[in-house]
């Protein structure tokens, strides 16, 4: 009986959520707060690909936060970092508003980024340094 009650409660809380992007932003933000900064940005970028709206932009801004002077992919599992490609990094940089916030970009273990050298002269006048560690 307790499991039936918990199941019913879960349905009421989540409503018609069929995928992660359908969940309320408060839940997604709470989950993201437990992730390393690069993982948080990847999480928000993945959610952003499913919806393009002002509400989605506001939600993603809440997920990634405002503290982005340094983005170091060495903070995530090496197995994930080696699988990232240009499009992933680009989505993350757009999601965190890197042009206006980021000063250091560390592409630690990001070996599948053929476009990385062209980021050596970033469009951001604020980005002071980009480093690549393999």
Residue pairs with C-beta under 8 A, 6 or more apart in sequence:
14 23
16 22
17 23
19 50
20 28
20 47
21 47
21 50
21 51
21 56
25 58
25 59
25 62
25 63
28 43
28 47
28 59
28 63
29 59
29 62
29 63
31 43
32 40
32 43
32 44
32 63
32 64
33 40
35 43
36 75
36 76
37 67
37 68
37 71
37 72
37 75
38 71
38 72
38 73
38 75
38 76
38 92
39 75
39 76
40 63
40 64
40 65
41 64
41 71
41 92
41 95
41 96
42 76
42 88
42 92
43 63
44 60
44 63
44 64
44 95
44 96
45 60
45 88
45 91
45 92
45 94
45 95
47 56
47 59
47 60
47 63
48 56
48 57
48 60
48 91
48 95
49 91
60 95
64 95
64 96
66 101
68 96
68 97
68 98
68 101
68 102
69 101
69 102
69 103
69 104
70 102
70 103
70 104
70 105
70 106
71 92
71 93
71 96
71 98
71 102
71 104
71 105
71 106
72 104
72 106
72 108
73 81
73 84
73 106
73 107
73 108
73 109
73 110
74 81
74 106
74 108
74 109
74 133
78 109
81 108
81 109
81 110
82 109
82 110
82 111
82 112
83 112
84 110
84 112
84 113
85 112
85 113
86 113
86 114
86 115
89 107
89 110
89 113
89 115
89 116
92 98
93 99
93 102
93 105
96 102
98 105
98 124
98 127
99 123
99 124
99 126
100 124
100 126
101 126
102 124
102 126
102 127
103 126
103 127
103 128
103 129
104 127
104 128
104 129
104 130
104 131
105 119
105 122
105 127
105 129
105 130
105 131
106 130
106 131
106 132
106 133
107 113
107 116
107 130
107 131
107 132
107 133
108 133
109 133
109 134
110 116
110 132
111 134
113 132
116 130
116 132
117 132
119 130
120 130
122 130
